[in-house]
Amino acid sequence: MHEREIMLKLTAENVLDPLPLADAFPDPGHPIEIDMGCGKGRFLRARALRNPGINYLGIDRLLGRIRKIGKKAVREGLDNVRLLRMDAYYAATYLVPSASVSVYHVYFPDPWPKARHQRHRLFNEAFMDALARTLVPGGAVHLATDHLPYFDAIAQIVRDDARFVPAPVPFPAEDERTDFELLFYERKPIGRLSFRLRRAGPAVAGTTVAAREDPEAHDRHGPRTCRAPG
Ligand SMILES: C[S@@+](CC[C@H](N)C(=O)[O-])C[C@H]1O[C@@H](n2cnc3c(N)ncnc32)[C@H](O)[C@@H]1O
């Protein structure tokens, strides 16, 4: 595989069309997981190596980061990785085909802490619409952030959205910690939250499983969680 093949390219002709996402991978029958804002790609590459039966797409708006991940993934022979340099909201809203994604990973999304900048945050009702459109029924979203006000805001958005129900919160293996998580792990609380798209049936208000990792609460059995307030 060459670096050119691993990068999904958009042209003036196809920039408004759904990506032929499954066909971008050697085995189009495999489930697709997307890492939104994949950063330097530590998580993406570790997961792809561990799960050859899953196709992984990393999306980030920084071209330099995407290129570096591409070089490493080619060197490591990760045929099940593809990369897209794109705004995550645009990709989920316009480019990702409907009912095509098994899992979204959204780790340490930019929190935009100043009130006047919060409109730039990824999570809002419109992004939830894009998740609902593109996830397969039962498909999951896993989120982690060290910015607890943003965590609480996201938890509220999810709780208010009857299309989604709580899902088990995964804790990453050591090699699957993202680059940002390595900065914060055991030094700062990390909010984790997982939810999935309802399979079918009547919509009822759901509560969200939300776990914060408590750095004080580690023992030799690994991290414990506490429920987030609200
Ligand atoms: C705080 S870093 C976290 C990176 C990685 N997920 C991790 O945990 O190490 C946020 C990443 O999201 C990317 N990013 C921020 N906003 C984005 C957007 N709207 N679309 C795509 N990528 C975005 C940034 O370029 C950066 O690489």
The ligand as an ORCA input file, in Angstrom:
! r2SCAN-3c Opt
* xyz 0 1
  C      -7.225     17.926     21.493
  S      -6.776     17.099     20.025
  C      -7.149     15.379     20.392
  C      -6.537     14.430     19.399
  C      -6.768     12.954     19.672
  N      -8.171     12.596     19.563
  C      -6.222     12.584     21.019
  O      -7.034     12.307     21.930
  O      -4.999     12.573     21.174
  C      -8.092     17.537     18.951
  C      -7.861     17.116     17.541
  O      -9.048     17.344     16.825
  C      -8.738     18.034     15.634
  N      -9.925     18.853     15.354
  C     -10.421     19.857     16.086
  N     -11.554     20.315     15.558
  C     -11.781     19.564     14.443
  C     -12.784     19.569     13.448
  N     -13.806     20.425     13.502
  N     -12.693     18.665     12.466
  C     -11.671     17.788     12.404
  N     -10.695     17.744     13.316
  C     -10.743     18.620     14.321
  C      -7.509     18.836     15.930
  O      -6.777     19.130     14.741
  C      -6.752     17.893     16.847
  O      -5.925     17.000     16.138
*
